[in-house]
Amino acid sequence: MPIEMVDPELRDALAQFPDIDFTQIPLDLVRSQPMMPPLEAPFPQPVERTIPGVDGNPDVKVFVVDPTPGATDRPAVLHIHGGGYVFGSAEGMIAGVQASAMAAGILFVSVEYRLAPETGFAGSVADNYAALVWLAGEGGKELGVDPARIAVAGESAGGGHSAMLAITARDRGGPAIAFQALTYPMIDDRTGSSRPVAAHLGEFVWKAEHNKFGWQALLGAEPGGDSVPEGAVVPARVADLTGLPPAWIGCGGLDLFIEENLAYASRLIAAGVPTEVTVVPAAYHGFDGFAPQSGPGQKFAATRTAALRRGLGLEG
């Protein structure tokens, strides 16, 4: 795909993302790449906590980012980081959480869930569910959180995990989730495998081969088959989407995930779930993270923040 299809403001930032070949580069090396350090004050500083696991799973590390310490009866966001299900960390990506918390004026809690392939889908979902239970229960009481106003949010694989968590909480009769903010979520294992995409989609940053690797690692099975392993929650494959929280879904028009994101939004709407969709033309996967000061990046972030605040009963 020619670079000319990309928004001019977003072109230079592409140099920040190397072309990763998971078949040639050890996953440990990918994970060892330096991430952005925490933002300094006046941004709220992260506080590390360890919370109980669920169903016999180990304890889970979380990071609390609180822009309004001491406030009570307030909403909160449970944030789940991205990284294709196989890399990234809450600690290494905390700067984005700090910026989001400050912009929204909302308490954020980011989860250090276990990564694939060392831990399959059941373990990572359990980690995220444990954080939800804690935030809606004892942890939320301590932090002054209104358990009826908890949102889940994440980017890419984090958006996929957020969608999985919303479905899991519904199916288990767990804590109610008030809103889900899904930023270019990774929600369909068939994309780029058994379901090809248009030639101009996914040519930058996150490609079809990356997607197959990530889903293979998470599911422990070849992605794109007629079914997924028993117990796996692949949001795009879930037949019944009724009763899920209202949603905002945002994606770039050149993202590998644009078609699956639009299809999921359409199905949510058909299921009676209030859903808002934002599509940024000529934008690739992760554009807002690579070019946060660009016009498209700033507008996208502001739109997401406004949707999140409305979804939690605050002014947009």
C-alpha positions in Angstrom: 0.0 0.0 0.0 1.5 3.4 -0.9 2.3 5.7 2.0 0.2 8.3 0.2 -2.9 6.6 1.6 -1.9 7.5 5.1 -2.8 10.9 6.6 0.2 13.2 6.1 0.3 14.0 9.9 0.7 10.3 10.7 3.4 9.3 8.2 6.6 10.2 10.1 5.4 8.4 13.2 5.5 5.1 11.4 9.2 5.0 11.8 8.7 4.4 15.5 7.3 0.9 14.9 9.7 -1.8 13.6 8.5 -4.5 11.3 8.3 -7.4 13.7 8.6 -10.9 12.4 7.5 -13.3 15.2 8.9 -16.3 13.3 12.4 -14.7 13.3 12.6 -12.6 16.5 12.3 -14.4 19.9 9.3 -13.2 21.8 11.5 -12.4 24.8 13.4 -10.0 22.7 10.2 -8.2 21.6 9.1 -8.0 25.2 12.4 -6.6 26.4 12.2 -3.5 24.3 12.1 -0.3 26.5 8.7 1.2 27.1 7.8 4.8 28.0 8.5 5.6 31.6 5.8 7.0 33.8 4.9 10.7 33.2 6.1 13.0 35.9 3.9 15.3 38.0 1.5 17.0 37.6 0.3 13.7 36.1 -1.1 11.4 38.8 1.6 8.9 39.8 0.9 5.1 39.6 0.6 3.1 42.8 1.3 -0.6 42.6 -1.0 -3.0 44.4 -1.3 -6.8 44.6 -4.9 -8.2 44.7 -6.3 -11.7 45.1 -6.7 -14.0 42.1 -9.9 -15.9 41.5 -10.7 -19.6 41.1 -7.3 -20.7 42.3 -5.4 -18.4 40.1 -2.4 -16.4 41.4 -2.5 -12.9 42.8 -2.6 -10.1 40.3 -0.6 -6.9 40.1 -2.5 -3.7 39.3 -1.5 -0.1 39.1 -3.9 2.6 40.5 -3.7 6.0 38.8 -5.8 8.5 40.7 -6.2 12.1 39.5 -8.6 13.0 42.3 -7.3 11.4 45.5 -9.7 11.3 48.4 -12.8 11.6 46.3 -15.7 9.3 47.1 -18.8 7.9 45.3 -17.0 8.2 42.0 -16.6 6.3 38.8 -13.6 4.2 37.8 -12.0 2.7 34.7 -10.5 -0.8 34.6 -7.8 -0.5 32.0 -6.3 -3.5 30.1 -3.2 -2.9 28.1 -2.5 -4.0 24.5 0.2 -6.0 22.9 -1.3 -8.6 20.6 -2.0 -10.9 23.7 1.7 -11.7 23.7 3.7 -8.6 24.8 3.3 -5.3 26.5 2.7 -4.6 30.2 0.6 -2.4 32.4 3.8 -1.0 34.0 5.5 -0.3 30.7 2.4 1.4 29.2 1.4 3.3 32.3 2.2 6.7 30.7 -0.9 6.4 28.5 -3.0 5.5 31.4 -1.8 8.5 33.4 -2.6 10.8 30.4 -6.1 9.3 30.0 -6.8 9.5 33.8 -5.8 13.1 33.9 -7.7 14.1 30.7 -10.9 12.3 32.0 -10.6 13.2 35.6 -11.4 9.6 36.5 -9.6 7.0 38.6 -7.9 4.3 36.4 -6.8 0.8 37.5 -4.5 -1.0 35.0 -4.2 -4.8 35.1 -0.9 -6.7 34.8 -2.5 -9.8 33.3 -0.5 -12.9 32.3 0.6 -13.1 28.6 0.2 -15.8 26.0 1.5 -18.3 25.1 2.9 -19.0 28.6 -0.7 -18.4 29.9 -3.7 -19.2 27.7 -7.0 -17.4 27.4 -8.4 -18.8 30.7 -5.6 -17.4 32.8 -5.6 -13.9 31.3 -9.4 -13.6 31.5 -9.2 -14.8 35.1 -6.6 -12.0 35.9 -8.8 -9.3 34.4 -11.9 -10.7 36.1 -10.1 -10.7 39.4 -9.3 -7.0 39.0 -13.0 -6.3 38.2 -14.2 -8.2 41.3 -11.6 -6.3 43.4 -12.5 -2.9 42.0 -16.3 -3.5 42.4 -15.7 -4.9 46.0 -13.1 -4.3 48.7 -10.7 -2.3 46.5 -13.4 0.0 45.2 -14.6 0.6 48.8 -11.1 1.7 49.8 -10.8 3.9 46.8 -14.2 5.5 47.0 -15.5 3.9 43.8 -19.2 3.6 43.0 -19.5 -0.1 42.0 -22.4 0.9 39.6 -20.1 3.1 37.6 -17.2 1.0 36.5 -16.1 1.0 32.9 -13.6 -1.3 31.1 -11.3 0.1 28.5 -8.3 -1.0 26.5 -6.4 -0.7 23.2 -5.9 -3.5 20.6 -5.5 -6.7 22.5 -6.6 -4.7 25.6 -9.7 -3.7 23.8 -10.2 -7.4 23.0 -9.7 -8.4 26.6 -12.1 -5.6 27.6 -14.8 -7.0 25.3 -14.1 -10.5 26.6 -14.4 -9.3 30.2 -17.7 -7.6 29.5 -19.1 -10.9 28.1 -17.5 -13.0 30.9 -19.0 -10.7 33.6 -22.4 -11.0 32.0 -22.3 -14.7 31.6 -21.0 -15.3 35.2 -23.5 -12.9 36.8 -20.4 -11.0 38.0 -20.0 -7.3 38.8 -22.0 -5.0 36.5 -20.0 -3.0 34.0 -21.4 0.4 33.1 -19.5 1.1 29.9 -16.9 -0.4 27.6 -14.5 1.8 25.6 -12.9 -0.4 23.0 -10.0 1.2 21.1 -9.3 -0.7 17.8 -10.1 -3.9 19.7 -8.6 -7.3 18.6 -11.8 -9.4 18.7 -11.9 -11.9 15.8 -9.3 -14.7 15.3 -10.5 -15.1 11.7 -9.2 -11.8 10.5 -6.2 -12.3 8.2 -6.5 -16.1 8.5 -9.7 -17.7 7.2 -11.2 -14.2 6.6 -9.0 -12.2 4.3 -9.1 -8.4 4.4 -8.8 -5.8 1.7 -5.3 -5.3 0.3 -4.9 -1.8 1.7 -5.9 -2.8 5.3 -3.3 -3.8 7.9 -0.3 -2.9 5.8 1.3 -0.9 8.6 2.1 -1.7 12.3 -0.1 -4.8 12.9 -0.4 -7.1 10.0 -2.3 -10.3 9.2 0.7 -12.5 10.1 1.0 -10.7 13.5 -2.7 -11.3 14.1 -2.4 -15.0 13.4 0.5 -15.3 15.8 -1.3 -13.5 18.6 -4.4 -15.5 18.3 -2.5 -18.8 18.0 -0.7 -18.0 21.2 -3.8 -17.0 23.1 -6.1 -19.9 22.0 -3.4 -22.6 21.8 -5.0 -23.6 18.5 -4.8 -22.5 14.8 -6.9 -19.4 14.5 -9.7 -19.0 11.9 -11.1 -22.5 12.2 -14.8 -23.5 12.3 -14.7 -23.1 16.1 -12.5 -22.0 19.0 -11.4 -24.1 22.0 -14.0 -24.8 24.6 -14.3 -22.0 27.1 -12.6 -19.4 24.9 -14.4 -16.1 24.5 -13.7 -14.6 21.1 -16.1 -11.6 21.1 -16.8 -11.7 17.3 -17.8 -15.3 17.6 -20.2 -14.9 20.6 -23.7 -15.5 19.3 -25.6 -13.6 21.9 -24.6 -10.0 22.5 -27.7 -8.9 24.4 -27.3 -7.4 27.9 -23.8 -6.1 27.3 -22.7 -2.7 28.5 -23.1 0.4 26.2 -20.0 0.7 24.1 -17.7 3.1 22.2 -15.6 1.6 19.5 -12.9 3.6 17.7 -10.6 2.5 14.9 -8.5 3.9 12.0 -9.7 3.4 8.5 -6.5 1.6 7.4 -6.4 -0.6 10.5 -6.4 -4.4 10.0 -9.3 -4.5 12.6 -11.6 -1.9 10.9 -13.9 -4.5 9.3 -14.2 -6.7 12.4 -14.8 -3.6 14.6 -17.6 -2.3 12.4 -19.2 -5.7 12.2 -19.1 -6.0 16.0 -20.5 -2.6 16.5 -23.3 -3.5 14.1 -24.1 -6.7 16.0 -24.1 -4.8 19.3 -26.6 -2.3 17.9 -28.8 -5.1 16.5 -28.7 -6.7 20.0 -30.0 -3.5 21.6 -26.7 -2.3 23.0 -26.2 1.5 22.7 -23.0 1.8 20.7 -21.0 4.7 19.3 -18.5 4.3 16.6 -15.6 6.5 15.6 -13.6 5.9 12.4 -10.5 8.0 11.6 -9.9 8.1 7.9 -6.3 7.3 6.6 -5.2 6.1 10.1 -3.3 2.9 10.8 -3.3 0.7 13.9 -2.1 2.5 17.0 -1.9 5.9 15.3 -2.9 7.8 18.4 -0.1 6.3 20.4 2.6 6.9 17.9 1.4 10.4 17.0 -0.5 11.7 20.0 0.2 15.3 19.2 -1.1 15.1 15.7 -4.5 16.5 14.8 -6.1 13.0 14.2 -4.5 11.7 17.4 -5.7 14.6 19.6 -9.2 14.5 18.2 -9.5 10.7 18.6 -8.3 10.9 22.2 -10.8 13.7 23.0 -13.7 11.8 21.4 -12.8 8.7 23.5 -12.5 10.7 26.7 -15.9 12.4 26.1 -17.6 9.0 25.4 -16.1 7.5 28.5 -17.2 10.4 30.7 -20.8 10.3 29.2 -20.8 6.5 29.7 -20.0 6.9 33.4 -22.6 9.6 34.0 -20.3 12.6 33.8 -20.5 15.6 31.4 -18.8 14.9 28.1 
